[in-house]
């Protein structure tokens, strides 16, 4: 069998396929559809210090080759995650990446400190596409200098690998990737959703209550591959690629462009077992192509 192991900081994954945050619940919702221990890892729904109810309905709609969501980061909160969700997850043998977010620097730091101490959480993924209430609503990930400062502050209380999930809604993603590296982050995940909207022409109303939401799915893959390529050429830390992966070839594109691992998001709604299937197909592909170690495929893009 081919060697599919990859490293994200100090965390070793059995293969580079990860289920993306916000599309995989808290993991156990998918336990009847796939073996959670057979995929590299899964990233939890974004966790906050206190429970959040999310945005009003409707908050999701289909679009050509994708979907728009404005869930509003609904989650059970860090206390309920630790008490009610984590015990069952530990028994599954899954590698767990805890996605988290805050409205202030202090909230980010406190969440990181608490999640870092939890047995059964193997890495943290910091969502910086959130408004900073102390800065008038500007997103944490929209200023490279502030992102570096936030990353450095969180990393001080976090011994486990810290992944920072970057927003694509910037003019140039490279300074943000560098800011994470300079701040001591262990890896980058790219990209989060693109801002989009959809209108019902019969009613002349937006299809989601908040009007503008996050576009995901195959429609955004070329943008995501480009940004992953740019990030991988800018930093030495691992880049986790996501955005529109629906097939083995899609995953291979990201790996060849420089991603160390990939996350699968929207397609979990279409095919709940897709992450395990892709991991198996990736192994078969490497054996067929006589690729002994997945490391030789990562960043192997030929541009000449």
N, C-alpha and C positions, 0 to 999 in steps of 0.2 A: 504493500500500500504506500501511496505517496505521503510525504510528510506535509501535513496541512497546518501544523502548529504555527501560531504567530504570537508576538509579544506586544502588549500595550503597556509600556512602562514595566513594572514588575509582574504584571499579570500575564500568564500564559493561557492562551485559548487553544482548544483542541482543533479548531478550524476558524477561518476568518468570517463566518456568517453570524451576524447579530440581528436580533429582532429590534426594531427601532422604537423609541419611546413614543407613547401616545397611541400606538397602534396595536399594542400587545398586552394591554391591561397591566396586571401585576404578575403576569406569567401563568398562574395556575388556571386562568380562564381558557388557556390553550392546551392544557396538559392532556386532554383526551384526543387531541388532534395531532400531536407530535411528541417525541421524547425530548423534553427540555434539556436533558444532559447531552443530547446528540448535536446540538448547535453550539456555536462558539460561546454565546452569551445572549441575554436579552436585557434591554434597557427598560426600566419601569416607567409608568406614567410619571410626569413631573410632580415632584413632592414639594409641598410647602410646609411651613411650621404649623399652620392651622388648616383644617379642612376647607375646601373651596367648592361652591356649588356650580361654578361655571357660568357661561353666558346664557341668555334666554334663547328658546327655540324660535324658528329653525336655526340650526348652527352647523349644518353640513349639507352640501349639495354636490351632485356629480357634474363634471364638466367633460368636454371632449378630451380623452386620454388622461383623465385625472379627477381630482375632487378639490373642493374648497371647504375648509373647516374654520370655525371660530368657537371651539369648545370652551375656551376661557380657562384652560389649565385646571379643570375640575379634578379633584383628588381627595383622598381620605385624610390627608395630613400625615405628618411623620410619626406621630404617636400610634395611630391605628395601623400604619404600615408595619411598624415594629412589632406590635402586639398581635395583630390579626392576620397579617399577610405573610410576614417573614418566616414563621415557624413551618408552614407547609412548603414554602419555597425551598427552605434548607433541605427538607427531606427529598426533594426532586433531584438533587445533585446538580442543579443548574448554576452556571456562573452568572452573577447578578451585577448589573451596572445600575446604580441608583441615580436617576435623573432628578435634578432639583433646581429650584429657582427661588428668588426672593424679590422684595420691593425695596430693600435697602442693603447696603454692604453688610450690616450687622446680621441681617437675616440669612444672607448667603453664608457667612462665616459660621453662624450657629448651626445651620442645617448641615454644613460640611462636617463640623465637629461631631455632631450626633450620628450621622450616617457612617462616618469613618469608624466609629466605635462598635458598630453593629456586626455581630457574627453572621455571616451569610451574605453580606454585601462585599463584593470583590473590587469594585471600582466605582468612582463617582463621575457623573456627567453633568456639567454645569450649563444650564440653559441661560444664555445672556441676551436672548431676544425678548426681554421683559422690561417694562417701564420702571425707571427709577423715580419713586415718588419724591425723593429728596432733591431731585434735579429737574422738577417740573414735567416729568413724564418721558424724558429722553431715554432711549433704550440703553441698557448697560453695555451692549456690544456695538454701539455706534461710534465710539471714540477709542482709538487704539491706546492712548495714554491711560485712560481710565480702565480699559480692559486689562492692561498689564498690571495696574495697581490692584484691581479686584482679584485677578488670578493669583498674584503674589500673596495677598492677604488670606485667601482661602487655602492656598497651599501650605501656609504656616501651620494650620490646624488639621491637615489632611495627610496622613501617611500612605494611604492607598492611592493608586493611580488616579489622577485628576484629568478628565477629558473635558475640553471646553467646546460646546456646540456653537458654531458660528452661523450668523445670519447672512444670507445672500443679498440682502437688501442694502448693499453698500456699493459705492462706485468702484472700489478696488479691494478685494479680500486679502491681498497679500500682507498689508501692514497689520491686519488683525491677527493673522496667523503668527506673524513675528512677535506680536505683543504677547500672545499666549506663551510662546516659547521663552521669551525674555522674562515673563512673570513666573516661570518655573512649572508651567503646565506640562503634563506627561504626554498628552496627545490632543489632537483636534478632531472633531467630527464635523463634516461639511457635506451637505448644507441643510439648514433648516428650510422651512417653506418660503416660497416667494409670495409677496402680497398680490392678491387678485380679487376680482369680484365677478358676479354673474347676475344678470337681470332677467326676470320673467317678462317677456315682451307682451304677454296678454294682460297682466295686471300692472305692468310698469313698476313693479316693486323688486327690490333686491331679493335674491333667493335665500340669503341668510339675514338674520335680524340685525346683526352688527354691520351690515353692508359690505365691509371689506374683511377678508379672511386670508388664510394661508393656503396657497395652491401647492398640491403635491401630486405624485403619480408620474407616469411615463412622460407626460408633457414637459417636465422640468429636467429630465435626465441630461440632455446635452449641456445645459447650463451647469448642472452639478458636476459632470465630468470635467468641464473646463476649470471650474473653481478648485476641484480636488487636485488637478494637474498643477495649477498655479501654487496652491498651498504646499504640495509635496516638493516643488522646486525651490521653495522659500525657506522651509524649516527642516531640521534634522529629526524632530520628534515624529512619531507615527501620525498618519492622517487616516481617519476612518471615513469612507465615502458613502454617501447616501443621497437618494433623490431619484425616484422612478425605476428602481430595479424590479424587473418582472420576469427575468429569465437568467439562465447561466451566462449567456453572452453579455447581458447587461452587467452582471457582477464582474466578469472578466475585463470589461472595459475599464471599470474603476481600478481594478488591481493593476492592470497594465499602465494606466495613467499615473500610478504612484500610490494608491491606497494600500495600506497594510491590512485592512479589514473593511468589510462593507456592512451596512445596515439596510434591512428591508422593512419598509413602512406600509404604504397604502395597500400593497398586494396581500398583506395579511388579512384584509377584509374580504378579498376575492378568493384566496386560497389559504386557509388557516395553517396548512402544513408546509407552506412554501419554503420556510427557512431550512427545515430538515431536508427537503428535496434538493435544494440548491447545494447544501453541504455534500450530499451524496453524489450529485452530478459533478461537483467540482473535483471530488476524489476520482471519479471515473474519467473525467477529462484529463487529469494529470497522468493517470495510468496510461491512457490511450496515447497521449502526446509524449510519453516517457519523460515527464517532469518529475524528478525525484523529490524536489522540495519546492513548496509554493513560493519560497523566498526568491527563487530565480525568475518568477513571473512578475513579481511586484516591481513596478517602475521600469518595465522592460520596453516601453514605448520607443519606436524607431521613428525619428523625425527627419532623417536625411534622405 
